Amino acid sequence: MMMTMIVPILGAVPSKFTLDSGYTEDCVNVHAVIDLDPTVGGVGRGAEVFKYKTSDDISEFQGIDFSGFPVAECKVSLVKKGKKAVMVLQSIKFVDDKKSK
């Protein structure tokens, strides 16, 4: 399921590791503020971490001024991993400075 969201971006950090169990992660964790789901009783906003591409793609966020929480148009898909569902950021386009990813 793919959806488009307009959200403030708090920041991004690369993540690359392998656990003893064999699980490997190689992505950029993008931190954003999203509205909580009112259909399940949510009120207000919360922080969400989205997985994005690979850890090398942190360079795409260089030069962005995060002090004012830039707003971005994000295309997000919901990916099921076993019993868990993970929101994966497919693309990001910063609205403020028109820098596309």
N, C-alpha and C positions, 0 to 999 in steps of 0.2 A: 504494500500500500504506500503510494507516494503522496506527499502533501507539501504545500508551500506555506511557509511561516515568515512573518516579518517580526524579527526579534532583536533586542539589544544584545550585543556580544560583549562579554566581560573580559575575555582573554582566551589564549590558546597555549597548550603545552605539548611537546612531542612525547610519545610513549612507545618504547621499544624494549621488550623483554621476553624471556622464555622461562616458564616455570618448570620444576622438576617433573611435573605431570605431563609435560609436552605441550601445554597450552602456550601459544605465541601471540603476542600483540605487537602490532606495528602500525601506529596511527597518530594523528594529532587529536588530542582531546580539546574540543572547543566548548567553552563555558558560555552559556546564554541564559537569559531571563525569559521565562515563558509564563503564560497565563495558566493557572491551575484549572482543571476540568470541572466546571460547575455541574455537569451531569452526574458526577459522583460525590457532590457535596463540597468540591473545592472552592475556596474563596481567596482571591488575591493572586499573587505571583510567586514563582519559585525558581530556583536555579536548576538547570539541566546540563548534563555533559553529553555532547554528541561526538561520536567517532567520525573522523574525516581522513580519507586517503591514507597516506603513509607518514611516518615520522619525518621523512625528508621534506614533506610539504609544509613544514612549519615556516619555511622561507616565504610562503605566500602571504603570511601575516606580518612580515617585517614592514616597517614604515607606516603601519596603521596606528593612529593615536587612540589608545583605549581609555584614556583618562575621562572622556566624555561618554563612554559606552556607545560606540558607533552602532547604528541600526543596519541590519543586513536582511536581504531576502534569501531565505534558505529553502532548498528543496531537500526534504527529509523522507527517508523510507523506514518502515518498521520491519526489522529483520528478526525472525524467531530463531533462537539458539536453544534448543532443548525446551525446557519449561520457561525460559526467560525470553523476553522481547527487548531488543536493543534498537534505539533510534540512531540511524546512520545518516550523517550529513552527506548528501550526494553533490551539492554545489552550494556556493555562497557568493552573493553579490552585495557588496557594501553599498548602501543607498546614499550615505553622506558624501563619500569621496568618489563614487562611481568606479571603484576598483573591483573588478570581477575576478572570480576564481573559477 
